[in-house]
Amino acid sequence: MQVLNIFFLLTTFILSLFSAAQAVDFDARDSRVDLPILMVPNNAVTPHMSADKNGHIYVTWSDNKGGSPSIYTNTFFPGRGWLPDSIPITTGYPRPQGSEIGNAISPQVCSDNSGHVYVVWVDDRAVKAKTGKRDIYLRYSKDYGLTWYHDFIDERIDSDNPAIGDSINPQITCNEDGNVYVVWQDDRNNAGIYEVYFRSLQIRFAKPADYIQYYQYPEVKLNTGVTAGRYNAIYSMISTDRNGHVYVVWEDKRNVPEEDIYPGIYFNVSKDHGSTWLQTATRIDSAPIGFYDSRLPVISSDSNGYVYAAWTDNAGRPTRGDEFAGDGTLDVYFNRSVDYGVTWDKEDKRIDTPAQRVDVRHAAIGSNDKGVVCIVWSSNFDDSSSGNKDHFNIYFNHSENRGSTFLDSKSNIRLDTGVQPEKTSALAPLVQVDNIGNVYAVWVDKRESTYDIFFNFSIEKGQKDTWQDSDIRLDYPNPPGDSINHRMTIDNTGNVYVVWQDDRSALAEGDYNNIYFISGFLDIERLLISGQRVGEACFIATAVYGNPFDPRVKLLREFRDRHLMSNRFGKWFVSLYYRFSPPAADFISENSYLKAPLRIALLPVVGIAALAMHTTNIQKVMLILLILCVLTTAWAFWQRLH
């Protein structure tokens, strides 16, 4: 078949292919976000970030520059940069008269494309006033983070119903219609037993005044199906399709053997903005019964009803064969729903390579609307023959058919490519994938004396051999410092943004951190010709046919994916084509008289591509033999005439 691929390759030297850039162009160096820079050192920590499609970037963090930790925000405006003064958004009210302002920590931010920004956080004002425990508060902006509402007061999200509870670890998501969804953990039913609670609201942006309309009174418990206050349900994560479906996954310790209920990864779903939920939460892992540990689930969803979850557990799946048996170490598992979370695949999937004694940490997941699902994690080889078990590397696996199968399970792809295996401690990876098929990964790495931020990317859905040969360090090295608590967000035009906390400050020794940020751009647009869209760009064929969605252009793109990108020679040709075809496409686009003759010239190329896509291997062989026979007969006839 390699011969057949080479044959078709040689006949398609002017194929139209998706455009791709060769590098992400990052800022020259990172920039400080917790502005202004003060002479008195501050401790700015736990940043979180959101961005819109118009280039606005919102960062929030907890900062003690005013005394007690408060929540601050800053906004990046296209063409202007960051605001010179970050904005404190916590008012400290309501609180009892004479009591202290609470410590505000663990902020989370979400935004839409109309300048609406929402921030939630944990606040202990009730603890200081001796009237309660930690609670969840919210404020919002409707002018890109410049001013915050409601005036002079914070909106409390949780309640003390049926009893005072300690509310922690909020997560937030939102949509374009003012809907805000918040999930957190709360021990109101039994002190020390944390459960998953949720509340959703819609902010009605109206004149003369906005108002908040809640979808439920009070908030609702999501770890349904067991008695409240008996079992821990922790590490909840949230996702939405922005059309009313809300998905929440968590780690659950419930254990009722007489009812066939056991610990694991559990899930709940709402299809009406959080108004109603499943009466019994769904267990989505298929670990065997026993004493094992399932940890830290993550979740992603698309707009087509697909929901994806990943987690780590040490149970093994011995019924699938010896290589899947548990060995006491954590492995990465995955499951999916294809119907908006109503049902899940019967069996979960092992994502890291089986039959290897490894210890896994920090799985993360990302997906797009075109069926690409990407999972990253940090892993070591935990045996005496493979080096230091405290040395972790970053690994990757992906699916291109909405999680039905994963392509890198036999041999996972290592992403921390700038260092030898087992020579670093690379941890806490994050992954994002856009609708173009670009995949971005970022993590913290201690290959030098401090933790630093490293990055890698693929322009081909994360496929093997499409990642960079050497990863990229993002934080500035001088002065050195530990860079941690990183966050990443992207858009669908090639922009990637990373933020983190960093203790590099040379102003003072001690527990002081600042917030740093860097942006990068996968420069696809510079390769486009007039009239094309990012992600649909083709070069010569689009210029000839005038439309990137022309059936002939789509056929040639499919030919590339199936027959060129599947072998070394085809990938070499693709790389060469990316480099030299844009000028020719520009010339054709500017000289319309060339289009008609070139369409005729492309007919045999399109024909060959169609035959390659719609014939079997045997039919291809027969076609080649037929062509050879015709050519031989024509040559013999010509020889006889002369």
Buried (B, 14 or more C-beta within 10 A) or exposed (E): EEEBBBBBBEBBEBBBBBBBBEEBEBEEEBBBBBBEEEEEBBBBBBBBBBBBEEBBBBBBBBBBBEEBBBBBBBBBBEEEEBBEEBBBBBBBEEBEEEBBBBBBBBBBBBBBEEBBBBBBBBBBBBBBBEEBBBBBBBBBBBEBBBEBBBEEEBBBBBBBEEEBBBBBBBBBBBBEBBBBBBBBBBBBBBEEBBBBBBBBBBBEBEEEEBEBEBBBEEBBBBBBBBEBBBBBBBBBBBBBBBBBBBBBBBBBBBBEEEEEBBBBBBBBBBBEBBBEBBEEBBBBBBBEEEEBEBBBBBBBBBEEBBBBBBBBBBBBBEEEEEEBBBBEBBBBBBBBBBEBBEEBBEEBBBBBBBEBEBBBBBBBBBBBBBBBBBBBBBBBBBEEEBBEBEBBBBBBBBBBEBBEEBBBBEEBBBBBBBBEEBEBBBBBBBBBBBBBBBBBBBBBBBBEEBBBBBBBBBBBBBBBEBBBEEBBBBBBEEEBBBBBBBBBBBBBBBBBBBBBBBBBBEEEEEEBBBBBBBBBBBBBBEBBBEEBEBBBBBBBBBBBBBBBEBEBBBBBBBBBBBBBBEBEEBBEBBEEBBEEBBEBBBEBBEEEEBBEEBBEEBEEBBEBBBBBEEEEEEEBBEBBEEEEEEEEEEEEEEEEEE
